[in-house]
Amino acid sequence: VDDYGMAHYIGMVLDRMAPDSVMPVAELLEPSPQPSTGGRGSNDDWYGRWAATAVLELMGPKAKAALPKLEAAFADEAEDIDVRVGAARAIARIKGPDPFGLYKQIPDVEERIITATKDKTKAWRETFCQREGGKPDPRGWGGCARWLYCLSSKQDLDYTNWSLRVCAEKGGIGSFMDVNNIRALVMYHSKSRFYPDGRLYPDTEAAMKDCFFRQMDKKKQNLWNANIPMNLCSRSYLALEILKDDPKYKNRKFSQGDTVQERYHYWREKFTKHLEHFVANGLWDELGSSNYEYHTFPSYLNLAELSADEDISRLATMFMDIALVEAAQQEICGIRGATKARAKRGGLGSTWNPYKAMIYGLHGAALYHSSFAVSEYYPPDAAI
């Protein structure tokens, strides 16, 4: 469980225990005796104090003894804005009033939350990539995610390139994880507009290009707006953006008879219509369920950040923005899921939560899909 989820699970457990657990949690609201050197957005001790407010909020009236420390944290103008807002939520949960009356007592609260969120998510993503890239290879899906962390943080590049090359020679690692691998190719290939600095070795790049071409040549892909089809089609489109400009591939024919350039133009038109249609018609059916939406978000994120086509990038960014606003509204109460949306575990918790926490600067984790950890996309102000 990631840091964000752990705070809430602890709160759920302590809510079932004796009130003796309240004061040890409340003591965590005390600032560290050592002054923070990181400033706003650094990974200093603000997070522990915020987590304490989250635990006490979940405990509700049982945490009444913690009110003096919560009220002190809320009133402290020098306190981190997330801690002050968290304290307001906990106070309201314990005493009963709506927290919005407390929020209004913090000057410029919305602007400060927006600024702090963007600072914190940037700092945490960098820390997370550095940390995960420095760990041993966990193999499987986790190993595939680590390859992108290593490229981002310039760690263990020999092993990472060898792993990507072997994976490509074997035909890829499947629709879910190829979302990571296509990002690696787009961001680090030799003519990338992002980081063409040699992190991706020439033989690795060649193997990945060949792999993506062969994957597209296997079978016809049908574009749909969720999960595996979206993973496959977004991966293929982004690969085509690279291959269409490569002399070795641009006029090469697929077994169906069309060339790389012809297929690129076909998919560009398809994605333009797809994004325009679904952004106005419900986004996708798994959005808001407690499972599987985390497999779909990275595909739209890749299109928004990585596509060289201005229209595709703009539409995908708009799609992401609206999806996150919708997801934020769903936080208020319950889940949403259409027929066969596969909302598992009765809606308790979500595989999307660790990613969401990372996006909003509340630590979190990227689990298997590493796109968000290496991304420079920020949620829109409205969602924050």
TAHURA-V950532 format. One record per pair of residues at least 12 apart in sequence whose ideal C-beta (glycine too) atoms are under 10 Angstrom apart, sorted by the first residue. I is the first residue (numbers start at 1). J is the second residue. Records with the same first field share a line. If there is no record, write none. Layout:
I: J / J
This chain:
1: 349 / 353 / 354 / 365
2: 128 / 353 / 354 / 355 / 357 / 358 / 362 / 363 / 364 / 365 / 366 / 367
3: 47 / 48 / 51 / 124 / 354 / 357 / 358 / 362 / 363 / 364 / 365
4: 47 / 50 / 51 / 54 / 353 / 354 / 356 / 357 / 358 / 360 / 362 / 363 / 364 / 365
5: 349 / 350 / 353 / 354 / 357 / 363 / 364 / 365
6: 51 / 54 / 55 / 363
7: 47 / 48 / 50 / 51 / 52 / 53 / 54 / 55 / 57 / 58 / 86 / 357 / 362 / 363
8: 51 / 54 / 55 / 57 / 58 / 349 / 353 / 357
9: 55 / 58 / 349
10: 25 / 51 / 52 / 54 / 55 / 58 / 59
11: 25 / 51 / 52 / 53 / 54 / 55 / 56 / 57 / 58 / 59 / 60 / 63 / 90
12: 55 / 58 / 59 / 348 / 349
13: 55 / 58 / 59
14: 55 / 56 / 58 / 59 / 62 / 63
15: 55 / 58 / 59 / 60 / 62 / 63
16: 59 / 62
17: 59 / 62
18: 62
19: 59 / 61 / 62 / 63 / 64 / 65 / 66
20: 65
21: 55 / 59 / 62 / 63
22: 55 / 56 / 59 / 62 / 63 / 64 / 65 / 66 / 67 / 69
23: 63 / 65 / 66 / 69
24: 52 / 66
25: 51 / 52 / 53 / 54 / 55 / 56 / 59 / 63 / 66 / 69
26: 52 / 53 / 55 / 56 / 63 / 65 / 66 / 67 / 68 / 69 / 70 / 73 / 90
27: 52 / 66 / 69
28: 45 / 48 / 49 / 50 / 51 / 52 / 53 / 55 / 56 / 66 / 69
29: 48 / 49 / 50 / 52 / 53 / 56 / 66 / 68 / 69 / 70 / 72 / 73 / 74 / 76 / 79 / 83 / 86 / 87 / 90
30: 45 / 48 / 49 / 52 / 69 / 72 / 73
31: 44 / 45 / 46 / 48 / 49 / 73 / 76 / 78 / 79 / 80 / 83
32: 44 / 45 / 46 / 48 / 49
33: 45
36: 80
38: 123
39: 119 / 123
40: 80 / 81 / 112 / 115 / 116 / 119 / 120 / 123
41: 80 / 115 / 116 / 117 / 118 / 119 / 120 / 121 / 122 / 123 / 124 / 361
42: 119 / 120 / 123 / 124 / 127
43: 120 / 123 / 124 / 126 / 127 / 128 / 131 / 363
44: 80 / 123
45: 80 / 83
46: 79 / 80 / 81 / 82 / 83 / 116 / 120
47: 80 / 82 / 83 / 120 / 124 / 361 / 362 / 363
48: 83
49: 69 / 73 / 79 / 80 / 82 / 83 / 84 / 86 / 87
50: 73 / 80 / 81 / 82 / 83 / 84 / 85 / 86 / 87 / 362 / 363
51: 83 / 86 / 362 / 363
52: 66 / 69 / 70 / 73 / 83 / 86 / 87 / 90
53: 66 / 69 / 70 / 73 / 74 / 82 / 83 / 84 / 85 / 86 / 87 / 88 / 89 / 90 / 91 / 93
54: 82 / 86 / 89 / 90 / 362
55: 86 / 90
56: 69 / 70 / 86 / 87 / 89 / 90 / 91 / 93 / 94
57: 70 / 86 / 87 / 88 / 89 / 90 / 91 / 92 / 93 / 94 / 99
58: 89 / 90 / 93
59: 90 / 93 / 94
60: 90 / 92 / 93 / 94 / 95 / 96
61: 93 / 94 / 95 / 96
62: 94
63: 90 / 91 / 93 / 94
64: 94 / 95
65: 94
66: 87 / 90 / 91 / 94
67: 87 / 90 / 91 / 94 / 95
69: 87 / 90
70: 86 / 87 / 88 / 89 / 90 / 91 / 93 / 94 / 95
71: 87 / 88 / 90 / 91 / 95 / 102
72: 87
73: 86 / 87 / 88 / 90 / 91
74: 86 / 87 / 88 / 89 / 90 / 91 / 102 / 105 / 106
75: 87 / 105 / 106
77: 106 / 107
79: 106
80: 112 / 116 / 120
81: 106 / 108 / 109 / 111 / 112 / 113 / 114 / 115 / 116 / 117 / 120
82: 112 / 113 / 116 / 117 / 120 / 360 / 361 / 362
84: 102 / 103 / 105 / 106 / 109 / 112 / 113
85: 99 / 102 / 103 / 106 / 109 / 112 / 113 / 116
86: 99 / 362
87: 99 / 102
88: 100 / 101 / 102 / 103 / 104 / 105 / 106 / 109
89: 102 / 103
110: 381 / 384
111: 381
113: 360 / 361 / 381 / 384
114: 378 / 379 / 380 / 381 / 382 / 383 / 384
115: 381 / 384
116: 360 / 361 / 384
117: 359 / 360 / 361 / 362 / 378 / 379 / 381 / 383 / 384
118: 360 / 361 / 378 / 379 / 381 / 384
119: 361
120: 358 / 360 / 361 / 362 / 363
121: 357 / 358 / 359 / 360 / 361 / 362 / 363 / 364 / 372 / 375 / 376 / 377 / 378 / 379 / 384
122: 361 / 376 / 378
123: 361
124: 357 / 358 / 359 / 360 / 361 / 362 / 363 / 364 / 365 / 373
125: 152 / 358 / 359 / 361 / 364 / 366 / 372 / 373 / 374 / 375 / 376
126: 152 / 153 / 373 / 374
127: 153 / 363 / 373
128: 149 / 152 / 153 / 358 / 363 / 364 / 365 / 366 / 370 / 372 / 373 / 374
129: 146 / 148 / 149 / 150 / 151 / 152 / 153 / 155 / 366 / 370 / 373 / 374
130: 149 / 152 / 153 / 154 / 155
131: 149 / 153
132: 145 / 146 / 148 / 149 / 150 / 152 / 153 / 155 / 365 / 366 / 370 / 373
133: 146 / 147 / 148 / 149 / 150 / 151 / 152 / 153 / 154 / 155 / 156 / 160 / 370 / 373 / 374
134: 146 / 149 / 150 / 153 / 155 / 156
135: 149 / 150 / 155 / 156
136: 156
137: 150 / 156 / 159 / 160 / 163
139: 163
140: 173 / 177 / 368
141: 173 / 174 / 176 / 177 / 180 / 367 / 368 / 369
142: 177 / 367 / 368 / 370
143: 160 / 163 / 167 / 173 / 177 / 368
144: 163 / 164 / 167 / 173 / 174 / 176 / 177 / 178 / 179 / 180 / 181 / 184 / 368 / 369 / 370
145: 177 / 180 / 365 / 366 / 367 / 368 / 369 / 370 / 371 / 373 / 374
146: 159 / 160 / 163 / 180 / 370
147: 159 / 160 / 161 / 162 / 163 / 164 / 167 / 173 / 177 / 180 / 181 / 184 / 370
148: 160 / 164 / 179 / 180 / 181 / 183 / 184 / 187 / 188 / 366 / 369 / 370 / 371 / 373 / 374
149: 180 / 366 / 370 / 373 / 374
150: 163 / 164 / 184 / 199 / 370
151: 164 / 183 / 184 / 187 / 188 / 195 / 199 / 200 / 370 / 374
152: 183 / 184 / 187 / 188 / 195 / 199 / 370 / 373 / 374 / 375
153: 199 / 374
154: 195 / 197 / 199
157: 198 / 199 / 200 / 201 / 204
158: 201
160: 184 / 199 / 200 / 201 / 204
161: 184 / 188 / 199 / 200 / 201 / 202 / 203 / 204 / 205 / 207
162: 201 / 203 / 204
163: 204
164: 180 / 181 / 184 / 185 / 188 / 200 / 201 / 204 / 205 / 207 / 208 / 211
165: 200 / 201 / 203 / 204 / 205 / 206 / 207 / 208 / 211
166: 204 / 207
167: 181 / 204 / 207 / 208 / 211
168: 181 / 185 / 203 / 204 / 205 / 206 / 207 / 208 / 209 / 210 / 211 / 212 / 214 / 215
169: 207 / 208 / 210 / 211
170: 207 / 211
171: 211 / 214 / 215 / 218
172: 208 / 211 / 212 / 214 / 215 / 235
173: 211
174: 228 / 231 / 232
175: 215 / 221 / 227 / 228 / 229 / 230 / 231 / 232 / 233 / 234 / 235 / 295 / 299
176: 227 / 228 / 231 / 232 / 294 / 295 / 298 / 299 / 368 / 369
177: 231 / 368 / 369 / 370
178: 208 / 211 / 212 / 215 / 231 / 232 / 234 / 235 / 236 / 239
179: 230 / 231 / 232 / 234 / 235 / 238 / 295 / 296 / 297 / 298 / 299 / 301 / 302 / 368 / 369 / 370 / 371
180: 235 / 298 / 302 / 366 / 368 / 369 / 370 / 371 / 374
181: 208 / 211 / 212 / 235 / 239
182: 208 / 212 / 231 / 234 / 235 / 236 / 237 / 238 / 239 / 242 / 299 / 302 / 306 / 371
183: 235 / 238 / 298 / 301 / 302 / 305 / 306 / 369 / 370 / 371 / 374 / 375
184: 199 / 200 / 204 / 205 / 208 / 370 / 374
185: 200 / 204 / 205 / 208 / 209 / 211 / 212 / 235 / 238 / 239 / 242 / 306
186: 238 / 239 / 241 / 242 / 302 / 305 / 306 / 307 / 308
187: 199 / 200 / 302 / 305 / 306 / 374
188: 200 / 201 / 204 / 205 / 208
189: 202 / 204 / 205 / 206 / 208 / 209 / 242 / 246
190: 202 / 205 / 206
191: 205 / 242 / 245 / 246
192: 205 / 242 / 306 / 308
193: 306 / 308
194: 305 / 306 / 376
205: 242
206: 246 / 248
208: 239 / 242
209: 239 / 242 / 243 / 246 / 248 / 249
210: 243 / 248 / 249
211: 239
212: 235 / 236 / 238 / 239 / 240 / 242 / 243 / 249
213: 236 / 239 / 240 / 243 / 246 / 248 / 249 / 252 / 254 / 260
214: 254
215: 232 / 235 / 236 / 239
216: 232 / 233 / 235 / 236 / 237 / 239 / 240 / 243 / 254 / 255 / 256 / 260 / 263 / 267
217: 252 / 253 / 254 / 255 / 256 / 263
218: 254 / 255
219: 232 / 255 / 256
220: 254 / 256
221: 233 / 235 / 236 / 237 / 267 / 270
222: 270
223: 236 / 237 / 267 / 270 / 271 / 273 / 274
224: 274 / 278 / 284 / 285
225: 274 / 275 / 277 / 278 / 279 / 281 / 282 / 283 / 284 / 285 / 286 / 287 / 296 / 299 / 300 / 319
226: 278 / 283 / 284 / 285 / 286 / 287 / 289 / 292 / 293 / 295 / 296 / 299 / 338 / 341
227: 284 / 285 / 286 / 292 / 293 / 294 / 295 / 296 / 299 / 342
228: 292 / 295 / 296 / 299
229: 296 / 299
230: 274 / 284 / 295 / 296 / 297 / 298 / 299 / 300 / 303
231: 295 / 296 / 298 / 299 / 302 / 369
232: 299
233: 267 / 270 / 271 / 274 / 299 / 303
234: 267 / 271 / 296 / 298 / 299 / 300 / 301 / 302 / 303 / 306 / 307 / 312 / 316
235: 299 / 302
236: 263 / 264 / 267
237: 263 / 264 / 266 / 267 / 268 / 270 / 271 / 299 / 302 / 303 / 306 / 307 / 309 / 312
238: 267 / 299 / 302 / 303 / 306 / 307 / 308 / 312
239: 260 / 264 / 267
240: 260 / 261 / 262 / 263 / 264 / 265 / 266 / 267 / 268
241: 264 / 267 / 268 / 306 / 307 / 308 / 309 / 312
242: 260 / 264 / 306 / 308
243: 260 / 261 / 263 / 264
244: 259 / 260 / 261 / 262 / 263 / 264 / 265 / 268
245: 260 / 261 / 264 / 308
246: 260
248: 260
249: 261
250: 264
264: 309
267: 312
268: 307 / 309 / 311 / 312
271: 303 / 307 / 309 / 311 / 312 / 315 / 316
272: 309 / 311 / 312 / 315
273: 315
274: 303 / 312 / 315 / 316 / 319
275: 300 / 303 / 304 / 311 / 312 / 314 / 315 / 316 / 317 / 318 / 319
276: 311 / 315 / 318 / 319
278: 300 / 319 / 323
279: 315 / 316 / 318 / 319 / 320 / 321 / 322 / 323
280: 322
282: 326 / 336 / 338
283: 296 / 300 / 319 / 320 / 322 / 323 / 326 / 327
284: 296 / 297 / 299 / 300 / 319 / 323 / 338 / 341
285: 336 / 337 / 338 / 339 / 340 / 341 / 342
286: 336 / 337 / 338 / 340 / 341 / 342 / 343 / 352
287: 323 / 324 / 326 / 327 / 330 / 336 / 337 / 338 / 341 / 352
288: 323 / 326 / 327 / 329 / 330 / 331 / 334 / 335 / 336 / 337 / 338 / 341 / 343 / 347 / 350 / 352
289: 330 / 335 / 336 / 337 / 338 / 340 / 341 / 342 / 343 / 344 / 347 / 350 / 351 / 352
290: 334 / 335 / 336 / 337 / 341 / 342 / 343 / 344 / 345 / 346 / 347 / 348 / 349 / 350 / 351 / 352 / 353
291: 335 / 337 / 341 / 342 / 343 / 344 / 345 / 347 / 349 / 350 / 351 / 352
292: 337 / 341 / 342 / 343 / 344 / 350 / 351 / 352
293: 323 / 327 / 337 / 341 / 342 / 343 / 350 / 351 / 352 / 355 / 356
294: 350 / 351 / 352 / 353 / 354 / 355 / 356 / 366 / 367 / 368 / 369 / 372
295: 351 / 352 / 368 / 369
296: 323 / 352 / 369
297: 320 / 323 / 324 / 327 / 352 / 355 / 356 / 359 / 369 / 371 / 372
298: 355 / 366 / 368 / 369 / 370 / 371 / 372 / 375
299: 316 / 369 / 371
300: 315 / 316 / 317 / 319 / 320 / 323 / 371 / 377
301: 316 / 317 / 319 / 320 / 323 / 355 / 359 / 369 / 371 / 372 / 375 / 377
302: 316 / 369 / 371 / 375 / 377
303: 315 / 316 / 317 / 319 / 320
304: 316 / 317 / 318 / 319 / 320 / 321 / 375 / 377
305: 317 / 320 / 371 / 374 / 375 / 376 / 377
306: 371 / 375
317: 377 / 380
318: 380
320: 377 / 379 / 380 / 383
321: 377 / 378 / 379 / 380 / 381 / 382 / 383
322: 380 / 382 / 383
323: 379 / 383
324: 356 / 359 / 360 / 377 / 378 / 379 / 380 / 382 / 383 / 384
325: 379 / 380 / 381 / 382 / 383 / 384
326: 383
327: 350 / 352 / 356 / 359 / 379 / 383
328: 356 / 360 / 379 / 380 / 382 / 383 / 384
329: 382 / 383
330: 350
331: 356
334: 347
335: 347 / 348 / 350
351: 367 / 368
352: 367
353: 365
354: 366 / 367 / 372
355: 367 / 369 / 371 / 372 / 373
356: 372 / 379 / 383
358: 372 / 373 / 375
359: 372 / 375 / 377 / 378 / 379 / 383 / 384
360: 378 / 379 / 383 / 384
361: 378 / 379 / 384
